[in-house]
């Protein structure tokens, strides 16, 4: 078993010249018509996406919602996809789970034992004991929602507290004490690079999973400028912009090209 | 299709003499040995629990974690269980989902279209657009985490904001504007009845889903005293205290007895 800690991630980023994470938000209604007759269109699609993008990225993020929406069949596609991702890559279950302790432990089992994921995203609203069970898996990553990329992040995450911080800052400051920088990452949206300085002041050493580049409009250069650290410390995710680059038979190739473009931008930022 | 709105719920509570919700946190490692050889032990267990408790309760809450932890098999048990619950009862998927809009929509599809649930629990951290897709299903219930029953609720939920309210109070006050009292409920832990007065000041008319009676130590009388409204407005959940009342072959009967005891307490409170 490889321990995919922050050193491993840093090394993989430098070897690949990329800190790209490809998001498999494989909405069945958006798959190419050519796949619709296949036995398992979602897995067939993902397989070709993975084959074409693996050398340009260091991680895959599987958005569980797009699989759950298909019921048992979807869960089968999810399982097959996760098992297909090469072990050279970080496998992230983007599940945003979180519940009381005995329940969170079951979610941890679901993604870390039953499925061989390396990481899971979790929601912090229920506090420490809702996240602690994930952290008992010390060789896995728990990725806590910090400041998300969507409009609604302003509803509660950026609320000002009595001590002049924002709720998401309290989340970062408290939760960073719950585990090491080799097991905790944070979700920070690329649509808010202006916050990255404040965030790095609180968590200078953590890896950040940054969604929102591409379809959601985030800016890669700004993210790198304000968000990178000595270990790079960034996994920048793109989902729809890559996987739905073409709705035709050439979707795999088109996805590969989009991933390559992002990788080249990243390589430049990395000084290659 | 019955519209299971607040009036329907109120009527069912008065007919049944109970506002009990039975939580199917059916941890496979805790099932009676007698079931371990069965083809689908989790479903077999749930079926017998449902058969023995249905006349004492008005809702079932399925904790998705305990099914996901078993992978595809677990998702099958989940599906069979949900399809087995009689339509006289409210079916709650306790899933605590929530993500950006296009993703939350997939979660809504998973539980409202692919599965015939009447309600789902959602986490509010990501704000309005993460919850709005659930609310587009106007004949379904979206149950938002307010103040949860666990220790960690003090980490962020009760943080004081600049305007002298607490984060969970902001969640209640904002989110109640997003839909009607026939489609939004709130999770409020029974372990904190002292907060129920403050909560009812903000949301007098909403139904509350109240976990934490039983294994977590909440007090039913206090919950009713401070939390009930003119439509009763409460679904009190008990999971482990009922379903694991006996670890022997008589587990169904034992669960029925525990549910009956709670129903009797509830009937007294309802003035029967």
Interface residues (C-beta under 8 A of the other chain):
Chain A: X25 X27 X63 X65 X66 X68 X69 X70 X71 X72 X74 X75 X76 X79 X94 X96 X97 X98 X99 X100 X101 X102 X103 X104 X106 X107 X109 X110 X113 X114 X115 X123 X124 X125 X126 X127 X128 X129 X130 X131 X145 X148 X149 X150 X151 X152 X153 X154 X155 X156 X157 X159 X160 X161 X162 X164 X167 X170 X171 X174 X216
Chain B: X25 X27 X63 X65 X66 X68 X69 X70 X71 X72 X74 X75 X76 X79 X94 X96 X97 X98 X99 X100 X101 X102 X103 X104 X106 X107 X109 X110 X113 X114 X115 X123 X124 X125 X126 X127 X128 X129 X130 X131 X145 X148 X149 X150 X151 X152 X153 X154 X155 X156 X157 X159 X160 X161 X162 X164 X167 X170 X171 X174 X216
